[in-house]
Amino acid sequence: MIVCPPVIRYVWTQCRTCPTAGVIVTMASFSLSRRAALLGAVLFLAACGGGGELGAQRGELGDFRLGHTIVVADEATRGPASRPAEPEEWEAALKAEIERRFGRYDGDSFYHIAVAVQGYVLAIPGIPLVAAPRSFLIIGVTVWDDAGGGRINDTSHRIVVFESLSGETMLGSGLTQSAEQQMANLSRNAASMIERWMASNPDWFRPRPEAVQTTAQAAGEDAGGS
């Protein structure tokens, strides 16, 4: 018997009631045209939130360069109706995607990212478009400043990650994907969400030297003009 912490039970409940984040339980009651419209809307929202594309580097990260990537999953809780996954599998998948996303930053200030996998559900096969479980992942993240010698955020930041929707996952990723593919999907989205969260805290990161120089030049020009 799997005993789930409250946060796992809560997310699982939301998955069972929210069409865009969990199990589609009301699709059969819609007409064909309304089903198509709903599917289109859900797929559009999912396309906006996927982590497959790296996109442009976030300027808010300033002089960032990735130092160490630390991922631990020894205490992860497997949620209800989930495929099993070994801690080492989660650690490898998340580390690979974090390094893929953050390894492109070429600043001179090193920062370390530490991730603890708290819980997950890797969806098992369900009934397509009627009861198709969605996979999700819960992680806690801390960022460490190498030069400062300590972590930046005092408390671990919790992130709940859902799999991206596509033609495959809309039918239920438990039917169309292996556990490894589900973990890769979640890990890509997790890395993207970590990047967005870090970018929402630009004061954590030292600015790039050229940005400091530009600011100083602008300040000098303003002073000269006055």
Biotite code that builds the C-alpha atoms (Angstrom):
import biotite.structure as struc

atoms = struc.array([
    struc.Atom([0.000, 0.000, 0.000], chain_id="A", res_id=1, res_name="MET", atom_name="CA", element="C"),
    struc.Atom([1.328, 3.433, -1.000], chain_id="A", res_id=2, res_name="ILE", atom_name="CA", element="C"),
    struc.Atom([0.851, 6.103, 1.651], chain_id="A", res_id=3, res_name="VAL", atom_name="CA", element="C"),
    struc.Atom([0.805, 9.563, 0.042], chain_id="A", res_id=4, res_name="CYS", atom_name="CA", element="C"),
    struc.Atom([1.722, 12.855, 1.727], chain_id="A", res_id=5, res_name="PRO", atom_name="CA", element="C"),
    struc.Atom([-1.002, 15.542, 1.649], chain_id="A", res_id=6, res_name="PRO", atom_name="CA", element="C"),
    struc.Atom([0.594, 17.395, -1.281], chain_id="A", res_id=7, res_name="VAL", atom_name="CA", element="C"),
    struc.Atom([0.563, 14.250, -3.448], chain_id="A", res_id=8, res_name="ILE", atom_name="CA", element="C"),
    struc.Atom([-3.087, 13.584, -2.594], chain_id="A", res_id=9, res_name="ARG", atom_name="CA", element="C"),
    struc.Atom([-3.986, 17.207, -3.359], chain_id="A", res_id=10, res_name="TYR", atom_name="CA", element="C"),
    struc.Atom([-2.303, 17.250, -6.767], chain_id="A", res_id=11, res_name="VAL", atom_name="CA", element="C"),
    struc.Atom([-3.816, 13.870, -7.614], chain_id="A", res_id=12, res_name="TRP", atom_name="CA", element="C"),
    struc.Atom([-7.265, 15.232, -6.731], chain_id="A", res_id=13, res_name="THR", atom_name="CA", element="C"),
    struc.Atom([-6.719, 18.224, -9.004], chain_id="A", res_id=14, res_name="GLN", atom_name="CA", element="C"),
    struc.Atom([-5.629, 15.890, -11.799], chain_id="A", res_id=15, res_name="CYS", atom_name="CA", element="C"),
    struc.Atom([-8.879, 14.008, -11.463], chain_id="A", res_id=16, res_name="ARG", atom_name="CA", element="C"),
    struc.Atom([-10.998, 17.150, -11.784], chain_id="A", res_id=17, res_name="THR", atom_name="CA", element="C"),
    struc.Atom([-9.103, 19.552, -14.059], chain_id="A", res_id=18, res_name="CYS", atom_name="CA", element="C"),
    struc.Atom([-9.202, 18.791, -17.824], chain_id="A", res_id=19, res_name="PRO", atom_name="CA", element="C"),
    struc.Atom([-6.029, 20.755, -18.546], chain_id="A", res_id=20, res_name="THR", atom_name="CA", element="C"),
    struc.Atom([-3.971, 19.270, -15.745], chain_id="A", res_id=21, res_name="ALA", atom_name="CA", element="C"),
    struc.Atom([-5.247, 15.832, -15.013], chain_id="A", res_id=22, res_name="GLY", atom_name="CA", element="C"),
    struc.Atom([-7.821, 13.294, -16.046], chain_id="A", res_id=23, res_name="VAL", atom_name="CA", element="C"),
    struc.Atom([-10.428, 13.998, -18.704], chain_id="A", res_id=24, res_name="ILE", atom_name="CA", element="C"),
    struc.Atom([-13.568, 12.701, -17.022], chain_id="A", res_id=25, res_name="VAL", atom_name="CA", element="C"),
    struc.Atom([-16.321, 14.608, -18.857], chain_id="A", res_id=26, res_name="THR", atom_name="CA", element="C"),
    struc.Atom([-15.255, 14.344, -22.509], chain_id="A", res_id=27, res_name="MET", atom_name="CA", element="C"),
    struc.Atom([-17.836, 11.694, -23.381], chain_id="A", res_id=28, res_name="ALA", atom_name="CA", element="C"),
    struc.Atom([-20.687, 14.076, -22.544], chain_id="A", res_id=29, res_name="SER", atom_name="CA", element="C"),
    struc.Atom([-19.663, 16.587, -25.235], chain_id="A", res_id=30, res_name="PHE", atom_name="CA", element="C"),
    struc.Atom([-20.766, 16.612, -28.849], chain_id="A", res_id=31, res_name="SER", atom_name="CA", element="C"),
    struc.Atom([-18.095, 15.914, -31.466], chain_id="A", res_id=32, res_name="LEU", atom_name="CA", element="C"),
    struc.Atom([-17.675, 19.596, -32.332], chain_id="A", res_id=33, res_name="SER", atom_name="CA", element="C"),
    struc.Atom([-17.394, 20.622, -28.687], chain_id="A", res_id=34, res_name="ARG", atom_name="CA", element="C"),
    struc.Atom([-14.884, 17.840, -28.069], chain_id="A", res_id=35, res_name="ARG", atom_name="CA", element="C"),
    struc.Atom([-12.764, 19.122, -30.939], chain_id="A", res_id=36, res_name="ALA", atom_name="CA", element="C"),
    struc.Atom([-12.915, 22.687, -29.612], chain_id="A", res_id=37, res_name="ALA", atom_name="CA", element="C"),
    struc.Atom([-11.970, 21.587, -26.120], chain_id="A", res_id=38, res_name="LEU", atom_name="CA", element="C"),
    struc.Atom([-9.102, 19.459, -27.412], chain_id="A", res_id=39, res_name="LEU", atom_name="CA", element="C"),
    struc.Atom([-7.803, 22.392, -29.448], chain_id="A", res_id=40, res_name="GLY", atom_name="CA", element="C"),
    struc.Atom([-7.897, 24.725, -26.458], chain_id="A", res_id=41, res_name="ALA", atom_name="CA", element="C"),
    struc.Atom([-6.133, 22.260, -24.207], chain_id="A", res_id=42, res_name="VAL", atom_name="CA", element="C"),
    struc.Atom([-3.441, 21.519, -26.776], chain_id="A", res_id=43, res_name="LEU", atom_name="CA", element="C"),
    struc.Atom([-2.880, 25.254, -27.307], chain_id="A", res_id=44, res_name="PHE", atom_name="CA", element="C"),
    struc.Atom([-2.386, 25.816, -23.582], chain_id="A", res_id=45, res_name="LEU", atom_name="CA", element="C"),
    struc.Atom([-0.013, 22.884, -23.362], chain_id="A", res_id=46, res_name="ALA", atom_name="CA", element="C"),
    struc.Atom([2.038, 24.126, -26.303], chain_id="A", res_id=47, res_name="ALA", atom_name="CA", element="C"),
    struc.Atom([2.592, 27.392, -24.442], chain_id="A", res_id=48, res_name="CYS", atom_name="CA", element="C"),
    struc.Atom([3.897, 25.616, -21.386], chain_id="A", res_id=49, res_name="GLY", atom_name="CA", element="C"),
    struc.Atom([6.171, 22.925, -22.824], chain_id="A", res_id=50, res_name="GLY", atom_name="CA", element="C"),
    struc.Atom([9.879, 22.827, -22.049], chain_id="A", res_id=51, res_name="GLY", atom_name="CA", element="C"),
    struc.Atom([11.177, 21.147, -25.197], chain_id="A", res_id=52, res_name="GLY", atom_name="CA", element="C"),
    struc.Atom([12.261, 24.381, -26.871], chain_id="A", res_id=53, res_name="GLU", atom_name="CA", element="C"),
    struc.Atom([15.027, 26.227, -25.041], chain_id="A", res_id=54, res_name="LEU", atom_name="CA", element="C"),
    struc.Atom([14.087, 29.660, -26.360], chain_id="A", res_id=55, res_name="GLY", atom_name="CA", element="C"),
    struc.Atom([16.217, 32.740, -25.796], chain_id="A", res_id=56, res_name="ALA", atom_name="CA", element="C"),
    struc.Atom([18.497, 33.021, -22.797], chain_id="A", res_id=57, res_name="GLN", atom_name="CA", element="C"),
    struc.Atom([16.939, 34.913, -19.914], chain_id="A", res_id=58, res_name="ARG", atom_name="CA", element="C"),
    struc.Atom([18.711, 38.230, -19.401], chain_id="A", res_id=59, res_name="GLY", atom_name="CA", element="C"),
    struc.Atom([17.471, 38.303, -15.815], chain_id="A", res_id=60, res_name="GLU", atom_name="CA", element="C"),
    struc.Atom([20.058, 35.644, -14.945], chain_id="A", res_id=61, res_name="LEU", atom_name="CA", element="C"),
    struc.Atom([22.833, 38.160, -15.602], chain_id="A", res_id=62, res_name="GLY", atom_name="CA", element="C"),
    struc.Atom([26.379, 36.775, -15.370], chain_id="A", res_id=63, res_name="ASP", atom_name="CA", element="C"),
    struc.Atom([25.119, 33.246, -14.655], chain_id="A", res_id=64, res_name="PHE", atom_name="CA", element="C"),
    struc.Atom([27.154, 30.133, -15.350], chain_id="A", res_id=65, res_name="ARG", atom_name="CA", element="C"),
    struc.Atom([26.042, 26.709, -14.165], chain_id="A", res_id=66, res_name="LEU", atom_name="CA", element="C"),
    struc.Atom([28.349, 25.125, -11.621], chain_id="A", res_id=67, res_name="GLY", atom_name="CA", element="C"),
    struc.Atom([27.135, 21.901, -10.028], chain_id="A", res_id=68, res_name="HIS", atom_name="CA", element="C"),
    struc.Atom([23.778, 20.239, -10.662], chain_id="A", res_id=69, res_name="THR", atom_name="CA", element="C"),
    struc.Atom([22.686, 18.177, -7.669], chain_id="A", res_id=70, res_name="ILE", atom_name="CA", element="C"),
    struc.Atom([19.576, 16.005, -7.891], chain_id="A", res_id=71, res_name="VAL", atom_name="CA", element="C"),
    struc.Atom([18.413, 13.633, -5.151], chain_id="A", res_id=72, res_name="VAL", atom_name="CA", element="C"),
    struc.Atom([15.370, 11.382, -5.360], chain_id="A", res_id=73, res_name="ALA", atom_name="CA", element="C"),
    struc.Atom([15.925, 8.884, -2.553], chain_id="A", res_id=74, res_name="ASP", atom_name="CA", element="C"),
    struc.Atom([12.895, 10.103, -0.592], chain_id="A", res_id=75, res_name="GLU", atom_name="CA", element="C"),
    struc.Atom([10.515, 10.630, -3.507], chain_id="A", res_id=76, res_name="ALA", atom_name="CA", element="C"),
    struc.Atom([6.983, 9.370, -2.932], chain_id="A", res_id=77, res_name="THR", atom_name="CA", element="C"),
    struc.Atom([5.281, 7.464, -5.741], chain_id="A", res_id=78, res_name="ARG", atom_name="CA", element="C"),
    struc.Atom([1.671, 8.586, -6.007], chain_id="A", res_id=79, res_name="GLY", atom_name="CA", element="C"),
    struc.Atom([-1.421, 6.475, -6.637], chain_id="A", res_id=80, res_name="PRO", atom_name="CA", element="C"),
    struc.Atom([-1.882, 4.760, -9.985], chain_id="A", res_id=81, res_name="ALA", atom_name="CA", element="C"),
    struc.Atom([1.725, 5.392, -10.938], chain_id="A", res_id=82, res_name="SER", atom_name="CA", element="C"),
    struc.Atom([4.375, 3.374, -12.657], chain_id="A", res_id=83, res_name="ARG", atom_name="CA", element="C"),
    struc.Atom([7.474, 2.849, -10.529], chain_id="A", res_id=84, res_name="PRO", atom_name="CA", element="C"),
    struc.Atom([10.765, 4.644, -11.171], chain_id="A", res_id=85, res_name="ALA", atom_name="CA", element="C"),
    struc.Atom([14.129, 4.247, -9.516], chain_id="A", res_id=86, res_name="GLU", atom_name="CA", element="C"),
    struc.Atom([15.713, 7.285, -7.810], chain_id="A", res_id=87, res_name="PRO", atom_name="CA", element="C"),
    struc.Atom([18.700, 6.984, -10.147], chain_id="A", res_id=88, res_name="GLU", atom_name="CA", element="C"),
    struc.Atom([16.421, 7.306, -13.167], chain_id="A", res_id=89, res_name="GLU", atom_name="CA", element="C"),
    struc.Atom([14.910, 10.555, -11.901], chain_id="A", res_id=90, res_name="TRP", atom_name="CA", element="C"),
    struc.Atom([18.314, 11.903, -10.963], chain_id="A", res_id=91, res_name="GLU", atom_name="CA", element="C"),
    struc.Atom([19.760, 11.192, -14.410], chain_id="A", res_id=92, res_name="ALA", atom_name="CA", element="C"),
    struc.Atom([16.753, 12.580, -16.317], chain_id="A", res_id=93, res_name="ALA", atom_name="CA", element="C"),
    struc.Atom([16.530, 15.818, -14.333], chain_id="A", res_id=94, res_name="LEU", atom_name="CA", element="C"),
    struc.Atom([20.270, 16.428, -14.309], chain_id="A", res_id=95, res_name="LYS", atom_name="CA", element="C"),
    struc.Atom([20.459, 16.000, -18.083], chain_id="A", res_id=96, res_name="ALA", atom_name="CA", element="C"),
    struc.Atom([17.640, 18.490, -18.749], chain_id="A", res_id=97, res_name="GLU", atom_name="CA", element="C"),
    struc.Atom([18.886, 21.074, -16.230], chain_id="A", res_id=98, res_name="ILE", atom_name="CA", element="C"),
    struc.Atom([22.354, 20.950, -17.773], chain_id="A", res_id=99, res_name="GLU", atom_name="CA", element="C"),
    struc.Atom([20.890, 21.149, -21.287], chain_id="A", res_id=100, res_name="ARG", atom_name="CA", element="C"),
    struc.Atom([18.957, 24.299, -20.410], chain_id="A", res_id=101, res_name="ARG", atom_name="CA", element="C"),
    struc.Atom([21.414, 26.076, -18.145], chain_id="A", res_id=102, res_name="PHE", atom_name="CA", element="C"),
    struc.Atom([24.660, 24.902, -19.719], chain_id="A", res_id=103, res_name="GLY", atom_name="CA", element="C"),
    struc.Atom([24.215, 27.423, -22.550], chain_id="A", res_id=104, res_name="ARG", atom_name="CA", element="C"),
    struc.Atom([24.740, 30.387, -20.191], chain_id="A", res_id=105, res_name="TYR", atom_name="CA", element="C"),
    struc.Atom([28.349, 31.576, -20.475], chain_id="A", res_id=106, res_name="ASP", atom_name="CA", element="C"),
    struc.Atom([28.728, 34.131, -17.693], chain_id="A", res_id=107, res_name="GLY", atom_name="CA", element="C"),
    struc.Atom([31.623, 34.204, -15.222], chain_id="A", res_id=108, res_name="ASP", atom_name="CA", element="C"),
    struc.Atom([29.672, 33.856, -11.972], chain_id="A", res_id=109, res_name="SER", atom_name="CA", element="C"),
    struc.Atom([29.060, 30.260, -10.916], chain_id="A", res_id=110, res_name="PHE", atom_name="CA", element="C"),
    struc.Atom([25.771, 29.177, -9.370], chain_id="A", res_id=111, res_name="TYR", atom_name="CA", element="C"),
    struc.Atom([24.718, 25.691, -8.320], chain_id="A", res_id=112, res_name="HIS", atom_name="CA", element="C"),
    struc.Atom([21.221, 24.212, -8.650], chain_id="A", res_id=113, res_name="ILE", atom_name="CA", element="C"),
    struc.Atom([20.029, 21.582, -6.167], chain_id="A", res_id=114, res_name="ALA", atom_name="CA", element="C"),
    struc.Atom([16.797, 19.648, -6.745], chain_id="A", res_id=115, res_name="VAL", atom_name="CA", element="C"),
    struc.Atom([15.020, 17.199, -4.460], chain_id="A", res_id=116, res_name="ALA", atom_name="CA", element="C"),
    struc.Atom([12.326, 15.007, -6.021], chain_id="A", res_id=117, res_name="VAL", atom_name="CA", element="C"),
    struc.Atom([9.473, 14.983, -3.501], chain_id="A", res_id=118, res_name="GLN", atom_name="CA", element="C"),
    struc.Atom([6.812, 13.021, -5.336], chain_id="A", res_id=119, res_name="GLY", atom_name="CA", element="C"),
    struc.Atom([5.588, 11.887, -8.731], chain_id="A", res_id=120, res_name="TYR", atom_name="CA", element="C"),
    struc.Atom([2.973, 10.082, -10.742], chain_id="A", res_id=121, res_name="VAL", atom_name="CA", element="C"),
    struc.Atom([3.899, 8.375, -14.004], chain_id="A", res_id=122, res_name="LEU", atom_name="CA", element="C"),
    struc.Atom([0.508, 7.714, -15.519], chain_id="A", res_id=123, res_name="ALA", atom_name="CA", element="C"),
    struc.Atom([-0.634, 4.156, -16.102], chain_id="A", res_id=124, res_name="ILE", atom_name="CA", element="C"),
    struc.Atom([-2.856, 3.249, -19.071], chain_id="A", res_id=125, res_name="PRO", atom_name="CA", element="C"),
    struc.Atom([-6.410, 4.570, -18.843], chain_id="A", res_id=126, res_name="GLY", atom_name="CA", element="C"),
    struc.Atom([-9.400, 5.016, -21.150], chain_id="A", res_id=127, res_name="ILE", atom_name="CA", element="C"),
    struc.Atom([-8.518, 7.476, -23.954], chain_id="A", res_id=128, res_name="PRO", atom_name="CA", element="C"),
    struc.Atom([-10.395, 10.807, -23.739], chain_id="A", res_id=129, res_name="LEU", atom_name="CA", element="C"),
    struc.Atom([-12.512, 9.526, -20.860], chain_id="A", res_id=130, res_name="VAL", atom_name="CA", element="C"),
    struc.Atom([-10.179, 8.660, -18.004], chain_id="A", res_id=131, res_name="ALA", atom_name="CA", element="C"),
    struc.Atom([-6.638, 9.298, -19.180], chain_id="A", res_id=132, res_name="ALA", atom_name="CA", element="C"),
    struc.Atom([-4.339, 9.933, -16.196], chain_id="A", res_id=133, res_name="PRO", atom_name="CA", element="C"),
    struc.Atom([-1.764, 12.711, -16.471], chain_id="A", res_id=134, res_name="ARG", atom_name="CA", element="C"),
    struc.Atom([1.763, 12.434, -15.132], chain_id="A", res_id=135, res_name="SER", atom_name="CA", element="C"),
    struc.Atom([3.170, 14.996, -12.735], chain_id="A", res_id=136, res_name="PHE", atom_name="CA", element="C"),
    struc.Atom([6.281, 15.681, -10.695], chain_id="A", res_id=137, res_name="LEU", atom_name="CA", element="C"),
    struc.Atom([6.841, 17.612, -7.458], chain_id="A", res_id=138, res_name="ILE", atom_name="CA", element="C"),
    struc.Atom([10.303, 19.017, -6.757], chain_id="A", res_id=139, res_name="ILE", atom_name="CA", element="C"),
    struc.Atom([11.991, 21.332, -4.282], chain_id="A", res_id=140, res_name="GLY", atom_name="CA", element="C"),
    struc.Atom([14.698, 23.649, -5.638], chain_id="A", res_id=141, res_name="VAL", atom_name="CA", element="C"),
    struc.Atom([17.488, 25.681, -4.065], chain_id="A", res_id=142, res_name="THR", atom_name="CA", element="C"),
    struc.Atom([20.061, 27.881, -5.794], chain_id="A", res_id=143, res_name="VAL", atom_name="CA", element="C"),
    struc.Atom([23.570, 28.353, -4.404], chain_id="A", res_id=144, res_name="TRP", atom_name="CA", element="C"),
    struc.Atom([25.987, 31.219, -5.050], chain_id="A", res_id=145, res_name="ASP", atom_name="CA", element="C"),
    struc.Atom([29.508, 29.852, -5.456], chain_id="A", res_id=146, res_name="ASP", atom_name="CA", element="C"),
    struc.Atom([31.254, 33.155, -4.680], chain_id="A", res_id=147, res_name="ALA", atom_name="CA", element="C"),
    struc.Atom([28.996, 33.870, -1.712], chain_id="A", res_id=148, res_name="GLY", atom_name="CA", element="C"),
    struc.Atom([29.463, 30.379, -0.344], chain_id="A", res_id=149, res_name="GLY", atom_name="CA", element="C"),
    struc.Atom([25.820, 29.749, 0.531], chain_id="A", res_id=150, res_name="GLY", atom_name="CA", element="C"),
    struc.Atom([22.360, 29.195, -0.817], chain_id="A", res_id=151, res_name="ARG", atom_name="CA", element="C"),
    struc.Atom([20.351, 32.131, -2.098], chain_id="A", res_id=152, res_name="ILE", atom_name="CA", element="C"),
    struc.Atom([16.797, 31.090, -1.242], chain_id="A", res_id=153, res_name="ASN", atom_name="CA", element="C"),
    struc.Atom([16.396, 30.332, 2.454], chain_id="A", res_id=154, res_name="ASP", atom_name="CA", element="C"),
    struc.Atom([13.669, 27.745, 1.969], chain_id="A", res_id=155, res_name="THR", atom_name="CA", element="C"),
    struc.Atom([13.330, 25.207, -0.802], chain_id="A", res_id=156, res_name="SER", atom_name="CA", element="C"),
    struc.Atom([11.004, 26.394, -3.571], chain_id="A", res_id=157, res_name="HIS", atom_name="CA", element="C"),
    struc.Atom([8.347, 23.814, -4.449], chain_id="A", res_id=158, res_name="ARG", atom_name="CA", element="C"),
    struc.Atom([7.374, 23.372, -8.097], chain_id="A", res_id=159, res_name="ILE", atom_name="CA", element="C"),
    struc.Atom([4.591, 21.126, -9.405], chain_id="A", res_id=160, res_name="VAL", atom_name="CA", element="C"),
    struc.Atom([5.299, 20.045, -12.971], chain_id="A", res_id=161, res_name="VAL", atom_name="CA", element="C"),
    struc.Atom([2.787, 18.534, -15.397], chain_id="A", res_id=162, res_name="PHE", atom_name="CA", element="C"),
    struc.Atom([3.587, 16.770, -18.631], chain_id="A", res_id=163, res_name="GLU", atom_name="CA", element="C"),
    struc.Atom([3.170, 18.698, -21.874], chain_id="A", res_id=164, res_name="SER", atom_name="CA", element="C"),
    struc.Atom([0.053, 17.869, -23.826], chain_id="A", res_id=165, res_name="LEU", atom_name="CA", element="C"),
    struc.Atom([0.412, 16.488, -27.323], chain_id="A", res_id=166, res_name="SER", atom_name="CA", element="C"),
    struc.Atom([-1.418, 14.076, -29.565], chain_id="A", res_id=167, res_name="GLY", atom_name="CA", element="C"),
    struc.Atom([0.152, 11.253, -27.557], chain_id="A", res_id=168, res_name="GLU", atom_name="CA", element="C"),
    struc.Atom([-0.355, 12.533, -24.022], chain_id="A", res_id=169, res_name="THR", atom_name="CA", element="C"),
    struc.Atom([-3.889, 13.739, -24.750], chain_id="A", res_id=170, res_name="MET", atom_name="CA", element="C"),
    struc.Atom([-4.854, 10.105, -25.227], chain_id="A", res_id=171, res_name="LEU", atom_name="CA", element="C"),
    struc.Atom([-3.037, 9.295, -22.006], chain_id="A", res_id=172, res_name="GLY", atom_name="CA", element="C"),
    struc.Atom([0.745, 9.016, -21.839], chain_id="A", res_id=173, res_name="SER", atom_name="CA", element="C"),
    struc.Atom([0.314, 5.714, -19.995], chain_id="A", res_id=174, res_name="GLY", atom_name="CA", element="C"),
    struc.Atom([-0.978, 4.267, -23.260], chain_id="A", res_id=175, res_name="LEU", atom_name="CA", element="C"),
    struc.Atom([1.465, 5.890, -25.655], chain_id="A", res_id=176, res_name="THR", atom_name="CA", element="C"),
    struc.Atom([4.728, 6.441, -23.748], chain_id="A", res_id=177, res_name="GLN", atom_name="CA", element="C"),
    struc.Atom([7.139, 4.431, -21.674], chain_id="A", res_id=178, res_name="SER", atom_name="CA", element="C"),
    struc.Atom([8.054, 5.484, -18.141], chain_id="A", res_id=179, res_name="ALA", atom_name="CA", element="C"),
    struc.Atom([11.372, 6.774, -19.489], chain_id="A", res_id=180, res_name="GLU", atom_name="CA", element="C"),
    struc.Atom([9.581, 8.999, -22.006], chain_id="A", res_id=181, res_name="GLN", atom_name="CA", element="C"),
    struc.Atom([7.242, 10.315, -19.305], chain_id="A", res_id=182, res_name="GLN", atom_name="CA", element="C"),
    struc.Atom([10.215, 11.144, -17.073], chain_id="A", res_id=183, res_name="MET", atom_name="CA", element="C"),
    struc.Atom([11.976, 12.915, -19.947], chain_id="A", res_id=184, res_name="ALA", atom_name="CA", element="C"),
    struc.Atom([8.835, 14.990, -20.648], chain_id="A", res_id=185, res_name="ASN", atom_name="CA", element="C"),
    struc.Atom([8.481, 15.997, -17.006], chain_id="A", res_id=186, res_name="LEU", atom_name="CA", element="C"),
    struc.Atom([12.202, 16.702, -16.633], chain_id="A", res_id=187, res_name="SER", atom_name="CA", element="C"),
    struc.Atom([12.196, 19.048, -19.639], chain_id="A", res_id=188, res_name="ARG", atom_name="CA", element="C"),
    struc.Atom([9.270, 20.979, -18.212], chain_id="A", res_id=189, res_name="ASN", atom_name="CA", element="C"),
    struc.Atom([10.853, 21.030, -14.753], chain_id="A", res_id=190, res_name="ALA", atom_name="CA", element="C"),
    struc.Atom([14.046, 22.612, -16.106], chain_id="A", res_id=191, res_name="ALA", atom_name="CA", element="C"),
    struc.Atom([11.995, 25.221, -17.957], chain_id="A", res_id=192, res_name="SER", atom_name="CA", element="C"),
    struc.Atom([9.986, 26.065, -14.833], chain_id="A", res_id=193, res_name="MET", atom_name="CA", element="C"),
    struc.Atom([13.160, 26.341, -12.747], chain_id="A", res_id=194, res_name="ILE", atom_name="CA", element="C"),
    struc.Atom([14.548, 28.801, -15.294], chain_id="A", res_id=195, res_name="GLU", atom_name="CA", element="C"),
    struc.Atom([11.364, 30.912, -15.214], chain_id="A", res_id=196, res_name="ARG", atom_name="CA", element="C"),
    struc.Atom([11.365, 30.929, -11.407], chain_id="A", res_id=197, res_name="TRP", atom_name="CA", element="C"),
    struc.Atom([15.014, 31.992, -11.263], chain_id="A", res_id=198, res_name="MET", atom_name="CA", element="C"),
    struc.Atom([14.383, 34.714, -13.850], chain_id="A", res_id=199, res_name="ALA", atom_name="CA", element="C"),
    struc.Atom([11.616, 36.091, -11.618], chain_id="A", res_id=200, res_name="SER", atom_name="CA", element="C"),
    struc.Atom([14.328, 36.844, -9.030], chain_id="A", res_id=201, res_name="ASN", atom_name="CA", element="C"),
    struc.Atom([16.889, 38.890, -11.002], chain_id="A", res_id=202, res_name="PRO", atom_name="CA", element="C"),
    struc.Atom([18.373, 40.440, -7.850], chain_id="A", res_id=203, res_name="ASP", atom_name="CA", element="C"),
    struc.Atom([19.925, 37.060, -7.025], chain_id="A", res_id=204, res_name="TRP", atom_name="CA", element="C"),
    struc.Atom([22.366, 37.246, -9.935], chain_id="A", res_id=205, res_name="PHE", atom_name="CA", element="C"),
    struc.Atom([25.300, 39.540, -10.599], chain_id="A", res_id=206, res_name="ARG", atom_name="CA", element="C"),
    struc.Atom([24.887, 41.554, -13.808], chain_id="A", res_id=207, res_name="PRO", atom_name="CA", element="C"),
    struc.Atom([27.112, 40.913, -16.788], chain_id="A", res_id=208, res_name="ARG", atom_name="CA", element="C"),
    struc.Atom([30.123, 43.285, -16.990], chain_id="A", res_id=209, res_name="PRO", atom_name="CA", element="C"),
    struc.Atom([28.907, 44.834, -20.217], chain_id="A", res_id=210, res_name="GLU", atom_name="CA", element="C"),
    struc.Atom([25.569, 45.627, -18.587], chain_id="A", res_id=211, res_name="ALA", atom_name="CA", element="C"),
    struc.Atom([27.357, 47.364, -15.695], chain_id="A", res_id=212, res_name="VAL", atom_name="CA", element="C"),
    struc.Atom([29.489, 49.334, -18.164], chain_id="A", res_id=213, res_name="GLN", atom_name="CA", element="C"),
    struc.Atom([26.443, 50.396, -20.177], chain_id="A", res_id=214, res_name="THR", atom_name="CA", element="C"),
    struc.Atom([24.670, 51.540, -17.012], chain_id="A", res_id=215, res_name="THR", atom_name="CA", element="C"),
    struc.Atom([27.725, 53.506, -15.895], chain_id="A", res_id=216, res_name="ALA", atom_name="CA", element="C"),
    struc.Atom([28.048, 55.175, -19.285], chain_id="A", res_id=217, res_name="GLN", atom_name="CA", element="C"),
    struc.Atom([24.377, 56.122, -19.271], chain_id="A", res_id=218, res_name="ALA", atom_name="CA", element="C"),
    struc.Atom([24.721, 57.569, -15.772], chain_id="A", res_id=219, res_name="ALA", atom_name="CA", element="C"),
    struc.Atom([27.743, 59.596, -16.880], chain_id="A", res_id=220, res_name="GLY", atom_name="CA", element="C"),
    struc.Atom([25.920, 60.971, -19.903], chain_id="A", res_id=221, res_name="GLU", atom_name="CA", element="C"),
    struc.Atom([22.952, 61.959, -17.729], chain_id="A", res_id=222, res_name="ASP", atom_name="CA", element="C"),
    struc.Atom([25.253, 63.720, -15.273], chain_id="A", res_id=223, res_name="ALA", atom_name="CA", element="C"),
    struc.Atom([27.055, 65.538, -18.089], chain_id="A", res_id=224, res_name="GLY", atom_name="CA", element="C"),
    struc.Atom([23.817, 66.641, -19.634], chain_id="A", res_id=225, res_name="GLY", atom_name="CA", element="C"),
    struc.Atom([22.592, 68.161, -16.409], chain_id="A", res_id=226, res_name="SER", atom_name="CA", element="C"),
])
